[in-house]
């Protein structure tokens, strides 16, 4: 098939990429462009399409020299001079769902960490800010027209459906109905009128998806009804949020306040794209500091002044299913181009390991064992002191044990971070910390005795002492081995 541009440039169409109700998308031979050929029905129902696309030819598809939008680049006509479609740049990237779901992020970016998600959200906000300044309304921002690449750049396709205002003030409005779960409350009850306010809602919604593992802020049995009623479990007291979602407070109170205003406020109160860009830049800057990395998982970043422990580790512990409420049940697993979704499939996560409960039990038993071993350690120091010809009081042994405990404070802190939200019981966590300290002190105390014995060539006396305390020693070795195995292999 051959078509002609505005200046009689010839375009030869190649392989069909995708087709739908509006028309068909083809590769243009010998170029990095594609062509969208409208169906006769589409052209009959939208007589202003040609003039609208002419108006869009003036738009710059790049931001800072980087392609961002699949804007029309030329109009297409058949041999009789009838308008049939337009050309646009070919964009090959992943569905934005790959930046949302934890199971898909590794496909998008093998080196993904929390900062990458924030960077994608920031990039999306910058795109919306550009469009806001150009007085362009996206209208229906859904999974089908938002793409993202492995560098975190977001792309918009299907731009011919947007609401455009011409230089003379004429407004070319979209007629698309939209996907209900992505629309704001005012669009739930009647005619949909896309404005800057609806775009601001959808921007907040997609940022929420990206920052909260794809969970919908109005999650429930009937999402559309919750949207219309402005009922969100995230902003309602005593309502549970999904296990897949991190705590609402993790990005900080300012961003949470922006979400609250965007979802529960009036359309006029919704934060602008510029406000999102400003706050997401601040968040990304804070996450790029060395202190923001999780001690358990180097892919996890969080700000300690906002949340006590790593919210992403807490999600991994709680999560029992990979299904992300609020989004489609299928996930894009491959790359796609303009108007073309890649092959989809559903991914299941393996159940969380059950060794965590065993380790907690081990620590509890270790508490009593550690307390029982403390007199043994103190007595051991006195015997070693007698062999050395000195009389060391019991408080000396206790001082050594305390110093050893202070040295293990980092390990205790890591354990607390891993267990805090598993139980949800602060007192249990404190008791667990005390149990951990007793195990560490007993193990470190025997270790220091062993070092002293070898340094002073008193290893025979020390071995005799261990043999006399064989039962306690054996239990300490077993408990210590299990405990270390858990710390090393069950993170």
N, C-alpha and C positions, 0 to 999 in steps of 0.2 A: 504494500500500500504506500502511496505517495501523497503528501500534503504540502501546502505552501504556506510560508510565513507572511508577515505583514509586508516585507520587502522582497517578496517572490523567492525567498530562500527555499530550496527543496529539502524536504525531510523524508527519508525512507524509513519506514517502521519495520522493526524486526520482531523478536520474540515477545509474545504476550506475557506480561508479568502478573497482572491481576485483572479481575473484572467484578463489577457490582451493579447495583441498581442505577447508578448515575452514568456509568460508562466503563471503558476498558483502558488499562494502562499498558503501553508498549515501550520496549526499548527502542531508542532511535539509533540506527546503525551508524557505526563509526564515531560515536560521541559518548560522552558521559551524561547524557540527558535522557529523559523519558517523555513520552507524550500521553496525555489523557484525552481520549476521544469520547465525547459525550454521546449518550443514547438519544435517539430522536425524541423520546418522551421527556427527557431532561431539558432539552432545548425548547420544547414546546411549552413546558410549564415555567421556565425561567427565561423570558425573552430579554431580560436585562443582563444576562450573563456575559455577553460579548463586551458591552460597555463597561461592566464591572471589571473584567479582566484587563481591559485596556488601561483602566485606572490603576490597576495593581502592577503594571509593567514598570512604573516609576519607583517601586519599592526596592530597597537594597536587601538582598537575602542574607547578607553577612553582618556580623557584629564583631568589630575589631579584627576584620579580615578573616574571620572563621564563619563558614557556612552555618546558618541556623534555621532557615526557613525554605521550604520548597515553593517559593513564589513563582508565578508565571514569568517566563522569559520571552515568549513569543506566542502569537496567536496562530492557529492553524485553520486553513481553508481547503476545501476540495477543489477540483478542477473547474467547477462551475462558480467558484467564488463564495460558496456558502460556509459560514462559520461552523467548525466541527469540534474544536478543542483548543488545547494550548500545550506548550512545552514547559518543562521545569527541570531543575537539577536533580540528578539521581542521588538519593541518600540511602546508603546501605548501613544499617545499624540494628540494634536490638530493640524490642519493645521495652517501654519504660518499666514494665513489670519486673524486668531483670535488675533494676536498681531498687526494687521494693522488697521482693521476697528474699529471705536469707538463703533459701535453697538455690536461687538463680544468680545471686550476686557473684558467686565464684565463677560461674560461666561467663558473666560479663567482664569481671576483673579478678583474675586469680589472686592478686595481691590486695584484695579488698580489705579495708578496715573502716571504722566508724567515720573517719574523716572523709572518706570517699563519698559516703552517703550525704554528708552535709554539703560537700562540694557540688554534688549533683543537684541538690535542692537549691543551692545558691545560683547555679547556672540556670536552672529553670526560672527562678525569680528574676534574674537579669533579662531573660528573654521576654517575660511578661512586662517588665519595666520598659523595654524598648517598644513593645507594641502599644503600651499605655501612652507613651509619649507621641506615638504616631496616630493616636486616636483610632486604633484598630481593636475590634472585639473578637476574640477567638470563639466564644459562644459554647461550643461543645468540645471540651478538652477531655478526651477519653483514651483508653488503651490503644485505640486504632490509629490515632494521629499524633502520638507522642513517642519519639524514639530516643535512644541514648546509646553512645558508643563506649568503648573500653577506656577512653580518656575522661569520661564523665560529661561530655558535651551533649546537650539536649537539642533535638531537632523537632520541628513542627512540620507535618505534612497535611494534605487535604486542606490547604490554605484557601482554596477557591470558595469554600463554604463560609468564610469569615464575614463579619460585618465591616464594611469599608466606607469611609466618608471621603468623597471626591473633593478636589480643591474648590469646586464651586459650591460645596456644602451639601450636595446630594448624598443621601445615605442608602447604600446598598445593603439591606438587611438579610441575614441568613434565614432560611425557612426550615432548618433542621430541627427535629423534635428533641434530640439529645437523649442521653442515657439517664434514667431517673436518679440512680444512686449517686451520680456525679453532679446533680443540679442543686441549687440552693433552695431554701424553704419557700421563697416567694414563687418559685416555678412549679411547686407541687400541687397547686390548687386550680390553675387555669392556664391561660395562654402564656407561652414562654416568650419573654422579651429580653433578648440578650443585651446586656449593657456592661460598662466597666465594672459595675458592682457584682455582676454574676462572674466575671472573670476573676475578680479578687477573691471570691468565694472558692472558685475552682483551683486557683493558685494555692490558697491555704490548704485545701483538701489534699492536693498532690504532695505538698510539703509534709503534711501529716502522714500520708501513706509512706513516704520515703523515710521519715524519722522514726516511725512507729511500726516498722515491719509489715506494712500493708494493711494494718487494721483500720477499719472505718470508724471515724469519731462518733457516728450515730449507730453503731453496731447494736443489733437486737433481732428479735423475731421478724420485725417488719422495718427494714431500714428506711424505706420511703416515708412511712408514718412517723418514725422518729425524727426524720429531717423536717417534716412539716410541723411537728410539735416542738422542735428544737430540744429534743430530749437526748442527751448524750451521757453514757455511763462515765465518761472521763470527767465530766463537770457536774455530776450528781453525787451527793454524799451517800456512802454505804452501798454503792453499786460496784460490782466486780468488773474488772477489765479483762480482756482475753489473756490467756497464758502466753500467747505469742508476742504480746505488747510489752515494751519496757514501761517503767513508771512515767506518768505524765510529766513529772517535774524534771526529767533528766536534762533537757536542754536549757533549763533556767526559767525563772519566773517571768521574765520579759517576754520570751517566746511563747510561753504557756498563755500569757495574757493576750497576745496577738491571736492565738488560736481561739480563745474564749470569745473574743470580740468578733472574729470572722464567722464563727459558727452560731453564736447565740445572740449577737447584736443585730442592729438594723442594717439593711444594705448600705446605707450612707456611712455607717461607722466602721465598715470593714477596712482593715489595714491595706495600704497601697503596696504595690510591688516594691517601691523604693524603701518602705519600712522593713519589708522582709529581707531585702538585699543588705541593708545596714546591720540588722541583728544577726543574720546568718554569717556575715563576715566576721563579726565579733565572736560568735560561737566557734567558727572554724579556727580563728586565731588562738583561742584558748585551748582548743583541742590539739593544736600543733606544739604545745609545750611538752617537755619531757615528763612532767608530773602527771599528765593526763592519761598516760598509757596504763592499762590494767596489768597488775602484776601476775595475773593468771594467764591471760591470753593477749599477746601483742597485737591482735587485730582489734581489740576492744579499747575504746577511748571514752572517758567520761570526766566530768569536772567534779571534784570531790566536795566543793562547797555547795553543790546542788543535790547530790545524792550520796548516801553513806557508803554504798558499795557499788560494784560494777553492775549496771542495769542489764547489760547484755549477757553476762554470766548467769544472772538471775533468770533471764528468759530461757536460756538453754537448759537450766535445771527444771523449770516449770513445764516446758513445752512437751507435749505428748503427741502432737499432730502438726503436720506442715501446712494444713489448710489455712489460708489467710482470709479471715472473715472480711467481707466488704468488697473483695475483688473477684474476678472470674475464677472458676475452679480449674482452669487450665493455665499452664505457664508456657510462655514462648521459650523454646529451647535452642532455636537457631536464629540466624540473622535474617532480616527482611528488608525490603525496599519500599518506596512510596506506594501505599495502597496494597502492600503485599505482606500478609502475616506469615511468619515462618511456621514450620511444623510445631504443633502443640502437644503437650502430654502432661500427665500428672505425676508428681514425684512424692514419694513417701519417705519420711525420715525413720531411721531406726529408733526404737524406744530408748529412752534415757537409761543409762546404766543404773543398776540397783546397788552397786557397791557403796554408794554414799551412805545408805542406812547402816551397812555393816561397819563402815569406818567410824560412824558416830558411836555405835555400840562399843567398838574397840576402845575408843577414847574414854568412854564412861567407865569401862572396866579398868582401864589404865589409870584412872584417877585414884581409885582405892589402892591399886598396886603401887603407884608412885608414892602415895602417903606412907604405905607400909615400908617402902624401901628407904625412906628418908632416915630413920634411925640406923639402918644398916650402913648408909653412906657415912653418917656422922661417926659411927663406931669404927668404920674402916679408916677414916682419917686419923683417929686417935691411935689405932694400932700401927699405922704407918709412921706416925710421929714417934711412937715408942721405939720402933726399930731404928729410927734416925737419931735417937738420943735426945729428942725434944718433946716437950709437953704442949701439944697444941690443943687449946680449948675447943669445945663443941661449936662455939660461935664462929670460929674460924672456918669450919666446914660449911656452916650455914651461909657465911659471907660469900664463899666461893660459889655455892649453889645459886645465890641471888644474882651474882655477877653473870653467871652462865645464863640465867633466865633473862636478864636484860639483853644479853647478846642475841637471844632467840626471839626478841620482840617482833622482828620483821616476819618471822614464820607464824607467830601467833596472830598477827594482824591479817596475814593472807588467809589463814583459816577462818577468822571472823568474817572477812569479806565473802568467803565462799559459802558460809553457813547462815549468814544473817537472815536472808529472805527465804531460805529453804524452809525454815521453821516458822518465821514470823513471830517468834517469841523472844523478846530481848533477854528475859531472865534465863531462858534455856541457853541462849548464846553465851551469857556471862558464866554460867555453870560449866559450859563446854570449854570456855577459855581457861577456867581454873583447872579443869581436868587436863587440858593440854599442857599447861604450865607444870603440873606435877609430874607428868610423864617426861617432859623435857628435862626438868631438874634432876630427876632420878637418873636418867640416862647420861646426862652430862656430868653428873657427880661421879658416877662409876667410871666414866671416861677419863676424867681428870685424875682419879685415883690410879688408874692404869698407867697414865703418863708419868705420874710421880714415881710409881713403883719402878718403872723401867729406867727413869732418869737417875734414880738413887740405887739401882742394882738390887732392889728388894723384890724382884719378881717372884721369887719362891714364896716369900711370906704373903705376897698378895694372892698368889694362886691358892695357897692354903686357906686364905680368908674367903675366896670365892667358893671353894669347895665346901666350906662350912656353911655357906649361905646358898647352896646349890639351887634349892627350889626357887627362891626369889630371883636369883640371877638368871635362871633359865626362862622364867616367865618374862622378865624384863627384856631379854634378847628377842623372844617371840613377839611380844607386843611392839617393841621398837622396830622389828623387821616389817611387821604388817603395816605399821603406821607410816614408815618411810616409803613402802611400796605404794600406799595410797597417795601420798603427797607427790610422788614422782609420776605415776602412771594414770592417775584418775583426775587430771586437771581438765 
